């Protein structure tokens, strides 16, 4: 699996890179939506982990662009936000495959990324709080791994 982390916070990107690389997931980084689009022109990651609020083009706009383009709509998108302004409804409308509010558990993000990358048909939009008890158990089991 290959993940593209898109966030203007280098500290968060470093934390997430470490989490993913620990379980042998290839990780690329972009500090902006513009840099992410340039990367995606040449490489198609399985999942894009995308911050909602960034300077310039925001994460919701980039998500919408990816999902509207026939060449990139298959790429899974997980939106991250620490903002009270961002809403799950907005993430759904933009086409996101998942939505997580900061702070979150990095291993929870890993489990969601694995689910999205491993399911060619993708499960419907779901947040961790929407998970069934069985899905929550699976998240915890993956965390223990």
Z-matrix of the N, CA and C atoms (Angstrom, degrees):
N
C 1 1.450
C 2 1.529 1 107.98
N 3 1.322 2 114.98 1 143.35
C 4 1.464 3 121.90 2 178.08
C 5 1.527 4 108.01 3 -123.67
N 6 1.338 5 115.81 4 129.81
C 7 1.461 6 122.22 5 -178.08
C 8 1.521 7 109.22 6 -119.83
N 9 1.323 8 115.36 7 140.10
C 10 1.456 9 121.83 8 172.27
C 11 1.522 10 107.88 9 -110.12
N 12 1.339 11 116.67 10 118.16
C 13 1.467 12 122.48 11 176.80
C 14 1.519 13 108.41 12 -92.61
N 15 1.328 14 116.51 13 124.85
C 16 1.461 15 120.57 14 -179.70
C 17 1.525 16 107.93 15 -123.77
N 18 1.331 17 115.29 16 105.95
C 19 1.464 18 120.89 17 -179.15
C 20 1.517 19 107.78 18 -158.58
N 21 1.318 20 116.94 19 143.10
C 22 1.460 21 120.10 20 179.47
C 23 1.529 22 112.20 21 -81.91
N 24 1.326 23 117.86 22 -2.73
C 25 1.463 24 122.79 23 179.78
C 26 1.534 25 109.41 24 -98.52
N 27 1.353 26 117.66 25 105.87
C 28 1.466 27 119.48 26 -178.09
C 29 1.530 28 112.67 27 -63.67
N 30 1.324 29 118.46 28 -29.59
C 31 1.466 30 120.92 29 178.68
C 32 1.517 31 111.69 30 -65.36
N 33 1.318 32 117.06 31 -43.44
C 34 1.465 33 120.39 32 178.23
C 35 1.522 34 110.34 33 -66.62
N 36 1.327 35 117.00 34 -40.49
C 37 1.469 36 119.03 35 177.58
C 38 1.523 37 110.62 36 -61.14
N 39 1.329 38 118.08 37 -40.05
C 40 1.470 39 121.05 38 179.09
C 41 1.528 40 110.91 39 -64.06
N 42 1.336 41 117.13 40 -42.87
C 43 1.463 42 120.89 41 178.37
C 44 1.524 43 110.86 42 -61.38
N 45 1.319 44 116.25 43 -46.60
C 46 1.465 45 119.57 44 -178.71
C 47 1.518 46 111.70 45 -68.90
N 48 1.326 47 117.00 46 -38.71
C 49 1.466 48 120.10 47 176.69
C 50 1.526 49 110.11 48 -57.36
N 51 1.319 50 116.64 49 -47.02
C 52 1.460 51 121.36 50 179.97
C 53 1.524 52 110.89 51 -60.35
N 54 1.329 53 116.91 52 -43.73
C 55 1.464 54 121.23 53 179.30
C 56 1.520 55 110.62 54 -59.30
N 57 1.328 56 117.48 55 -49.07
C 58 1.457 57 120.94 56 -176.58
C 59 1.526 58 112.10 57 -71.21
N 60 1.330 59 117.19 58 -41.61
C 61 1.461 60 119.50 59 -177.70
C 62 1.524 61 112.31 60 -67.66
N 63 1.328 62 117.01 61 -25.47
C 64 1.464 63 120.84 62 177.32
C 65 1.517 64 111.60 63 -59.67
N 66 1.323 65 116.77 64 -29.93
C 67 1.463 66 120.86 65 -179.67
C 68 1.533 67 110.69 66 -109.93
N 69 1.326 68 115.59 67 28.96
C 70 1.467 69 123.19 68 173.44
C 71 1.526 70 114.71 69 59.37
N 72 1.322 71 116.51 70 41.89
C 73 1.458 72 121.41 71 174.05
C 74 1.524 73 107.42 72 -102.68
N 75 1.336 74 115.60 73 131.72
C 76 1.460 75 120.55 74 178.48
C 77 1.526 76 108.91 75 -71.21
N 78 1.332 77 116.16 76 132.80
C 79 1.461 78 121.53 77 -175.87
C 80 1.523 79 110.32 78 -127.68
N 81 1.330 80 115.03 79 131.17
C 82 1.455 81 121.93 80 170.94
C 83 1.521 82 106.66 81 -119.29
N 84 1.324 83 116.60 82 159.19
C 85 1.466 84 120.74 83 -176.37
C 86 1.519 85 110.96 84 -131.28
N 87 1.332 86 114.15 85 149.54
C 88 1.460 87 121.76 86 171.86
C 89 1.521 88 107.01 87 -141.55
N 90 1.329 89 116.34 88 139.70
C 91 1.467 90 120.71 89 -177.42
C 92 1.526 91 112.31 90 -91.74
N 93 1.341 92 117.15 91 -3.30
C 94 1.465 93 120.41 92 -178.99
C 95 1.524 94 109.75 93 -155.62
N 96 1.321 95 115.38 94 166.41
C 97 1.459 96 120.43 95 176.57
C 98 1.526 97 110.68 96 -64.70
N 99 1.316 98 116.67 97 -36.21
C 100 1.462 99 120.95 98 179.23
C 101 1.528 100 110.66 99 -63.23
N 102 1.332 101 116.71 100 -45.57
C 103 1.464 102 120.79 101 177.61
C 104 1.526 103 110.87 102 -64.35
N 105 1.328 104 117.02 103 -37.63
C 106 1.464 105 121.28 104 179.26
C 107 1.531 106 110.29 105 -64.17
N 108 1.326 107 117.29 106 -44.46
C 109 1.466 108 120.33 107 179.61
C 110 1.523 109 110.98 108 -62.01
N 111 1.327 110 117.00 109 -39.89
C 112 1.469 111 120.59 110 178.34
C 113 1.527 112 110.24 111 -63.22
N 114 1.322 113 117.26 112 -42.06
C 115 1.461 114 121.46 113 178.88
C 116 1.527 115 110.30 114 -63.69
N 117 1.329 116 116.82 115 -46.63
C 118 1.465 117 121.93 116 -175.06
C 119 1.529 118 111.92 117 -65.92
N 120 1.320 119 117.95 118 -22.46
C 121 1.470 120 120.17 119 175.99
C 122 1.525 121 111.33 120 -60.88
N 123 1.347 122 116.63 121 -31.49
C 124 1.465 123 120.68 122 -175.49
C 125 1.526 124 113.27 123 -107.88
N 126 1.296 125 117.33 124 -27.27
C 127 1.471 126 122.95 125 -178.59
C 128 1.513 127 108.78 126 -130.15
N 129 1.309 128 117.48 127 136.73
C 130 1.457 129 120.48 128 175.89
C 131 1.521 130 109.34 129 -109.72
N 132 1.324 131 116.56 130 104.13
C 133 1.468 132 118.65 131 177.00
C 134 1.531 133 109.19 132 -70.22
N 135 1.322 134 115.73 133 162.63
C 136 1.465 135 120.35 134 175.47
C 137 1.523 136 110.17 135 -74.84
N 138 1.342 137 115.34 136 -36.09
C 139 1.464 138 121.52 137 -177.05
C 140 1.522 139 109.00 138 -141.03
N 141 1.338 140 115.33 139 140.22
C 142 1.466 141 122.04 140 171.94
C 143 1.521 142 106.88 141 -111.44
N 144 1.321 143 115.88 142 122.61
C 145 1.465 144 121.82 143 174.15
C 146 1.519 145 105.09 144 -98.37
N 147 1.332 146 115.81 145 115.81
C 148 1.451 147 121.40 146 -163.18
C 149 1.522 148 111.74 147 -128.10
N 150 1.332 149 115.88 148 123.66
C 151 1.459 150 121.50 149 175.35
C 152 1.524 151 108.71 150 -71.95
N 153 1.316 152 117.23 151 138.11
C 154 1.465 153 120.91 152 179.90
C 155 1.522 154 110.99 153 -71.54
N 156 1.326 155 117.37 154 -47.64
C 157 1.470 156 120.71 155 -174.88
C 158 1.512 157 110.81 156 -101.69
N 159 1.325 158 114.36 157 109.65
C 160 1.458 159 121.71 158 175.86
C 161 1.522 160 108.05 159 -138.97
N 162 1.333 161 116.68 160 154.70
C 163 1.464 162 118.60 161 175.67
C 164 1.531 163 110.19 162 -63.05
N 165 1.304 164 116.48 163 149.91
C 166 1.469 165 120.33 164 -179.10
C 167 1.521 166 110.01 165 77.78
N 168 1.318 167 115.99 166 -129.27
C 169 1.460 168 121.61 167 179.27
C 170 1.526 169 108.56 168 -73.10
N 171 1.326 170 117.18 169 126.61
C 172 1.467 171 119.29 170 -178.74
C 173 1.533 172 111.02 171 -84.51
N 174 1.320 173 115.17 172 169.12
C 175 1.458 174 121.24 173 -176.76
C 176 1.514 175 114.06 174 -63.97
N 177 1.328 176 117.85 175 -36.65
C 178 1.463 177 120.33 176 178.43
C 179 1.528 178 110.59 177 -62.51
N 180 1.317 179 116.60 178 -41.20
C 181 1.472 180 120.61 179 179.69
C 182 1.525 181 110.80 180 -65.58
N 183 1.337 182 117.00 181 -44.33
C 184 1.462 183 119.81 182 178.93
C 185 1.523 184 110.15 183 -64.11
N 186 1.310 185 117.93 184 -43.04
C 187 1.459 186 121.34 185 178.12
C 188 1.531 187 110.04 186 -56.92
N 189 1.316 188 116.30 187 -48.20
C 190 1.464 189 121.69 188 179.73
C 191 1.536 190 110.23 189 -58.08
N 192 1.334 191 116.80 190 -44.47
C 193 1.466 192 120.76 191 -179.94
C 194 1.526 193 111.37 192 -62.29
N 195 1.335 194 116.25 193 -43.26
C 196 1.463 195 120.05 194 179.95
C 197 1.526 196 111.30 195 -63.55
N 198 1.315 197 116.58 196 -42.65
C 199 1.469 198 120.71 197 -176.28
C 200 1.529 199 112.91 198 -75.69
N 201 1.332 200 117.68 199 -20.94
C 202 1.464 201 120.59 200 178.54
C 203 1.525 202 112.59 201 -86.97
N 204 1.329 203 117.36 202 -15.37
C 205 1.459 204 121.99 203 -177.88
C 206 1.531 205 109.68 204 -92.90
N 207 1.314 206 117.04 205 125.79
C 208 1.469 207 121.74 206 -177.75
C 209 1.535 208 112.05 207 -60.13
N 210 1.326 209 118.05 208 -27.53
C 211 1.466 210 121.29 209 -178.56
C 212 1.523 211 113.01 210 -79.56
N 213 1.332 212 117.43 211 -18.45
C 214 1.468 213 120.01 212 -175.43
C 215 1.527 214 113.88 213 -124.66
N 216 1.325 215 118.36 214 -4.14
C 217 1.475 216 119.16 215 -175.23
C 218 1.528 217 113.11 216 -63.46
N 219 1.333 218 117.40 217 -21.32
C 220 1.470 219 121.00 218 179.21
C 221 1.539 220 112.35 219 -75.95
N 222 1.318 221 118.12 220 -14.57
C 223 1.466 222 121.23 221 -179.03
C 224 1.529 223 108.62 222 -73.20
N 225 1.324 224 116.34 223 127.73
C 226 1.458 225 120.39 224 177.64
C 227 1.522 226 110.73 225 -70.23
N 228 1.323 227 116.53 226 141.94
C 229 1.461 228 120.97 227 179.74
C 230 1.522 229 109.31 228 -127.36
N 231 1.326 230 114.78 229 124.37
C 232 1.461 231 121.78 230 173.27
C 233 1.519 232 106.86 231 -111.59
N 234 1.316 233 116.34 232 118.99
C 235 1.459 234 120.80 233 178.09
C 236 1.519 235 110.02 234 -92.22
N 237 1.332 236 115.98 235 135.13
C 238 1.463 237 123.08 236 176.41
C 239 1.518 238 108.43 237 -115.23
N 240 1.322 239 116.46 238 140.37
C 241 1.456 240 118.32 239 175.88
C 242 1.515 241 111.52 240 -149.06
N 243 1.309 242 114.72 241 144.46
C 244 1.451 243 121.54 242 172.29
C 245 1.514 244 109.72 243 -112.76
N 246 1.314 245 115.68 244 2.15
C 247 1.454 246 121.70 245 -175.83
C 248 1.524 247 111.84 246 -87.76
N 249 1.314 248 115.43 247 141.56
C 250 1.459 249 119.73 248 173.65
C 251 1.524 250 110.69 249 -76.97
N 252 1.333 251 117.23 250 -15.79
C 253 1.464 252 121.11 251 -178.79
C 254 1.528 253 112.32 252 -75.52
N 255 1.343 254 116.40 253 -31.59
C 256 1.466 255 120.05 254 -177.37
C 257 1.527 256 109.92 255 -73.99
N 258 1.299 257 115.37 256 140.91
C 259 1.459 258 121.58 257 -177.20
C 260 1.521 259 110.52 258 -124.73
N 261 1.330 260 116.59 259 148.39
C 262 1.457 261 121.03 260 176.61
C 263 1.519 262 111.16 261 -57.78
N 264 1.309 263 116.72 262 -37.58
C 265 1.463 264 121.24 263 -179.93
C 266 1.528 265 109.98 264 -58.73
N 267 1.332 266 116.85 265 -42.33
C 268 1.463 267 120.95 266 178.95
C 269 1.528 268 110.83 267 -63.04
N 270 1.332 269 116.01 268 -40.14
C 271 1.466 270 120.66 269 178.93
C 272 1.530 271 110.48 270 -64.05
N 273 1.308 272 116.26 271 -44.19
C 274 1.477 273 120.59 272 177.52
C 275 1.521 274 110.75 273 -59.75
N 276 1.328 275 115.93 274 -47.67
C 277 1.463 276 120.43 275 -178.35
C 278 1.521 277 111.87 276 -63.42
N 279 1.321 278 117.14 277 -30.13
C 280 1.467 279 120.97 278 178.16
C 281 1.527 280 111.67 279 -76.83
N 282 1.336 281 117.51 280 -13.50
C 283 1.461 282 121.47 281 178.36
C 284 1.514 283 114.62 282 98.54
N 285 1.331 284 117.82 283 10.11
C 286 1.473 285 120.51 284 -178.49
C 287 1.522 286 111.08 285 -59.91
N 288 1.322 287 115.34 286 146.31
C 289 1.459 288 121.37 287 176.72
C 290 1.518 289 111.33 288 -85.41
N 291 1.328 290 117.16 289 -23.39
C 292 1.466 291 121.90 290 178.04
C 293 1.523 292 108.82 291 -158.45
N 294 1.322 293 114.89 292 163.02
C 295 1.462 294 122.67 293 -175.37
C 296 1.520 295 107.71 294 -144.26
N 297 1.326 296 117.09 295 126.22
C 298 1.460 297 121.84 296 178.29
C 299 1.524 298 109.66 297 -128.59
N 300 1.317 299 115.42 298 136.17
C 301 1.467 300 120.68 299 175.85
C 302 1.521 301 109.12 300 -91.64
N 303 1.324 302 116.06 301 139.74
C 304 1.460 303 122.18 302 173.74
C 305 1.519 304 107.42 303 -80.75
N 306 1.294 305 120.40 304 142.48
C 307 1.466 306 126.10 305 -3.68
C 308 1.531 307 110.54 306 -76.76
N 309 1.298 308 115.48 307 151.63
C 310 1.459 309 122.16 308 178.57
C 311 1.522 310 107.52 309 -137.50
N 312 1.318 311 116.02 310 166.27
C 313 1.459 312 120.58 311 176.51
C 314 1.531 313 108.37 312 -86.50
N 315 1.322 314 118.86 313 124.51
C 316 1.471 315 120.00 314 179.86
C 317 1.528 316 112.84 315 -54.39
N 318 1.328 317 117.22 316 -35.27
C 319 1.459 318 118.67 317 179.80
C 320 1.524 319 111.81 318 -71.33
N 321 1.315 320 117.02 319 -26.98
C 322 1.463 321 120.16 320 173.21
C 323 1.532 322 109.07 321 -65.90
N 324 1.323 323 116.50 322 -43.15
C 325 1.460 324 120.78 323 177.01
C 326 1.527 325 110.10 324 -60.93
N 327 1.310 326 117.52 325 -42.74
C 328 1.460 327 121.86 326 177.81
C 329 1.527 328 110.86 327 -57.64
N 330 1.324 329 117.28 328 -46.99
C 331 1.466 330 120.94 329 -179.43
C 332 1.526 331 111.16 330 -61.53
N 333 1.320 332 117.16 331 -40.92
C 334 1.465 333 120.89 332 179.71
C 335 1.528 334 109.98 333 -66.95
N 336 1.330 335 117.28 334 -42.46
C 337 1.469 336 120.94 335 178.76
C 338 1.523 337 110.71 336 -62.27
N 339 1.331 338 117.09 337 -42.63
C 340 1.466 339 120.31 338 178.07
C 341 1.518 340 111.08 339 -62.59
N 342 1.318 341 117.13 340 -40.94
C 343 1.468 342 120.69 341 179.44
C 344 1.526 343 110.18 342 -63.28
N 345 1.319 344 116.61 343 -45.85
C 346 1.462 345 120.01 344 -178.04
C 347 1.527 346 111.20 345 -65.95
N 348 1.309 347 117.60 346 -43.74
C 349 1.462 348 121.20 347 -178.37
C 350 1.521 349 112.14 348 -69.86
N 351 1.337 350 116.69 349 -28.63
C 352 1.461 351 120.04 350 -175.71
C 353 1.507 352 115.25 351 -89.48
N 354 1.324 353 118.46 352 -7.10
C 355 1.458 354 121.38 353 -176.20
C 356 1.520 355 109.51 354 -115.77
N 357 1.345 356 117.66 355 103.17
C 358 1.454 357 119.41 356 -177.04
C 359 1.523 358 113.67 357 -62.42
N 360 1.314 359 117.61 358 -22.98
C 361 1.462 360 120.29 359 179.34
C 362 1.515 361 111.69 360 -96.27
N 363 1.303 362 118.53 361 -9.55
C 364 1.453 363 126.52 362 -179.33
C 365 1.516 364 112.39 363 54.08
N 366 1.299 365 115.55 364 133.69
C 367 1.454 366 120.56 365 173.85
C 368 1.516 367 108.79 366 -71.04
N 369 1.327 368 118.40 367 157.82
C 370 1.457 369 119.12 368 177.17
C 371 1.524 370 110.75 369 -59.48
N 372 1.322 371 115.87 370 159.25
C 373 1.463 372 122.21 371 179.34
C 374 1.515 373 109.35 372 -47.12
N 375 1.314 374 115.57 373 131.78
C 376 1.459 375 119.46 374 -177.58
C 377 1.517 376 109.52 375 -151.26
N 378 1.305 377 116.21 376 139.02
C 379 1.450 378 120.94 377 171.10
C 380 1.514 379 106.89 378 -104.74
N 381 1.316 380 117.17 379 163.91
C 382 1.462 381 120.57 380 -177.78
C 383 1.517 382 111.20 381 -58.67
N 384 1.322 383 117.41 382 -36.67
C 385 1.462 384 118.79 383 -178.57
C 386 1.523 385 111.82 384 -69.71
N 387 1.354 386 117.72 385 -18.18
C 388 1.459 387 121.78 386 178.11
C 389 1.523 388 112.26 387 -84.98
N 390 1.328 389 117.45 388 -8.96
C 391 1.459 390 121.27 389 -173.69
C 392 1.531 391 111.42 390 -64.68
N 393 1.335 392 114.01 391 143.72
C 394 1.459 393 119.66 392 174.56
C 395 1.524 394 108.40 393 -71.11
N 396 1.329 395 118.68 394 165.75
C 397 1.469 396 119.39 395 177.04
C 398 1.529 397 112.62 396 -56.47
N 399 1.322 398 117.22 397 -37.07
C 400 1.468 399 120.07 398 179.03
C 401 1.534 400 111.15 399 -65.71
N 402 1.345 401 115.80 400 -41.46
C 403 1.454 402 119.36 401 178.85
C 404 1.527 403 111.07 402 -68.04
N 405 1.342 404 117.48 403 -37.93
C 406 1.464 405 120.99 404 176.38
C 407 1.523 406 109.93 405 -61.74
N 408 1.332 407 116.53 406 -42.34
C 409 1.455 408 121.01 407 178.85
C 410 1.522 409 110.76 408 -60.56
N 411 1.326 410 115.57 409 -41.25
C 412 1.456 411 120.01 410 177.89
C 413 1.532 412 111.08 411 -63.53
N 414 1.333 413 116.54 412 -40.82
C 415 1.468 414 120.12 413 175.97
C 416 1.524 415 111.19 414 -59.16
N 417 1.331 416 115.90 415 -45.91
C 418 1.470 417 119.80 416 -179.57
C 419 1.527 418 110.85 417 -65.70
N 420 1.308 419 117.87 418 -39.61
C 421 1.465 420 121.22 419 179.18
C 422 1.524 421 110.10 420 -62.58
N 423 1.315 422 116.70 421 -41.62
C 424 1.461 423 119.92 422 177.54
C 425 1.520 424 110.86 423 -66.09
N 426 1.347 425 117.33 424 -36.55
C 427 1.457 426 120.60 425 176.52
C 428 1.518 427 110.44 426 -60.29
N 429 1.318 428 117.30 427 -41.34
C 430 1.459 429 121.21 428 -178.86
C 431 1.512 430 112.05 429 -66.96
N 432 1.310 431 116.36 430 -27.40
C 433 1.470 432 121.32 431 179.59
C 434 1.513 433 107.96 432 -59.42
